[in-house]
């Protein structure tokens, strides 16, 4: 089994950070409660240098914020797009971007829910258990408009489902009970300052 998949395809070797991040700039990460996170995003219809530059910025922002994935509405743009750099439960690394992603519906017999910890860069510092299927298949396009299919298991499946939720206008808090949501928001309030200090240090160190 290859140790790295880029855009869903096995790759012999890959640098510690996606090359896109070296070209990009850090953008502000939106936080829960901001309208752009709570409405469905619109399809990307224009492919070209502006989209490529946005992907560059999203990769850099994701790394600085120590995330495994980042959706466009998390940098304030209501577009159906996300980037990721995420391991699965076997330690295989998955890196890429998906434009206009759609998550396949799994047959009940193919669904096994894992109730494990999940966080979100837009809810800084909070981690809560969220049930997600242990397998995900996402279809979409790459930055050039070519068809793309990405499959994931375990933690990477969680990432794919989480980021597709974002472009559909949902945050993981929406999957929690009212009490759990309050706990997550309290965690975030308690840890927010620490998280932002770390992000600032990462931004300064990321050259």
N, C-alpha and C positions, 0 to 999 in steps of 0.2 A: 504494500500500500504506500503510495507517495506521501510525503510528509506535508506537502503544501498543494492546495488547489487554488488557482487564480481564475476568477470568472467561471467557476465550476469545472475547470480543466486541470488535470495534474501538471505540476511544474517541477522540474528537477531541483531548482534552487530559487531562493527569493530573499531579498534583503530584509532586515529587521522591521523597516517601515516601508510602506508602499511608496514608490517613487513619486506618485502624485502629491504626497504631503510635502515634499521638498519644494514644489512649485507653488504651493498654496499659502494662504494667509489665514490666521485664526479669526473666526467669527464668534460673536456672542451666542451662547446657548440659551434658547428660550426656556422658560420655566412653567411648570404646571399652573394653570389659571390664565395664561395668555391665550387669546382667542385662536391664534393660528394653530395651536396644538389640539384644538377641540372641534375642528370642522374638517370634513373630508378634503383632501388635496386634489388639485386638478391635474389632469394628464399633461405630461411633457409633450409638446408638439414641435418644438424647434430643437434640432440637433446641430451642434457646431461648437465654435470656440467658447461661447459663453457658458454652455453646459459643461464642457470640459473643465473650465476654470472653476465653476462651482464645485465640481467633484474634487478638484485639487484642494479647495478650501475646506471642504467637508472632511476629507481625510486628515488634514493637518489639525483641524478642530477636534476631531474624534481622538486623535493620539494625545493631544495636550490635555483633554478632559479625561483621559484614561478610560475610554469607552471601547466596547466591542462592536458597536454599530451606531449609526447616526442618520437620522432622516432629515430631509430638506426643511421640514417645518420646525425642526429643532435649531435651525439657524435663521428662522423667520420667513422662509419662503414656502408657500403652500403648493409645492410640487410633489408629484408622486416619484420619489427618488430616495434611495438610501445607499450608504456605503457600509462596509463591514470589514473587520479583521478579527476573526473569532475562531477559537479552537472548538473541536467537538470533544466528546467524552473519551475518544481514543487518542487524543493529543494531536490530531491532524489539524493543521491551520488552514483556514479558508479566508480568502481576501478578494474583495471585488466591489462592484457597484451594480445596482439594478434600477433601471428606469421603468416606470409604470408597472410595478410589481403586482402580481395577483397570486394569492396563496391558494393552492389546490385544496379542495375539500377532501378529507380522508374518509374512506368507508369506516363504519364503526368497528369492523373486525380488524382494521389496520391501525386503530388508535390505541395507544397506551399512554395514559397521562402520567407525567412526572410532576410532583408537587415540590418544587425546589425554589431556592432563593433567586430573586430577580430584582435588579435595580434599573435606574434610568438616569441619564445625564440631565434630564429636565426635572428630576426630583432628587436633587443632589444629596447624597449621603444616606438615603433610605434603601433598605433591602427587605423585601417581603417574599414569602412563599406564594407562588402563583402556579396553578396547574396548567401545564401545556403538553400537547402531544410530543412524544419522543422522536417524531419524524416530521419533516416539512418539505414541501416541494413548492418552489416559487418560480413563476414564469414572468418574463418581461422582456426588456430590450437592453442592449448596452448603449454607451454614449454615442455610438455611430448609427443607432437604430436597428442593429442586427438582433434577431431573436436570441433569447437567452433562457436557459433553464438551470436552476441551482437547487440541489437537494442537500438536506442536512439531517443529522441525527443528534440526539442528546442536547448539549448546551448550544450547539450551532443551530439546531432546529428551533430552540427557544429564541435565539437571536433573530432568525428569519421571521418568526411569527410576531415577535415584539415590534420589529421595524415595520412590518406590513400593517400592524395595528396603527402605528403612527400615521402612515400616509392615508389611512382610513379615518383619521380624526380621533383616535382613541389612545389613551395612555394606560399603563398597566394598572394604575389605581382604579380604573373603571372595572377591573375584574375582581376587586376586593370588596369585602363587606364594609359597611359604614364604619364599624369599629376598627377594622384593619386599616382603612384609609386614614383615619385619624392618627393611628399609630405611625404610619409611614410619614405623614406630614410632620408629626412631632419629631421623628428621627431626623428628618431633613432640616427642620429648624435648628435642632441641636448641633448638627454636624456641618451645616452650610458654610460657616466661616472657615472651618478647617479644609473643606473641599475646595473652596475658591482660592485659598492660600496655596494649596498644592497645584492647582491649575495655573496660577500666576507663575510659580516657580518652574513648572514644566514649559510654559510658553517662553520663558527667558532662556531655558536650557536647550530648547529645540532649535537647532541651527542647521 
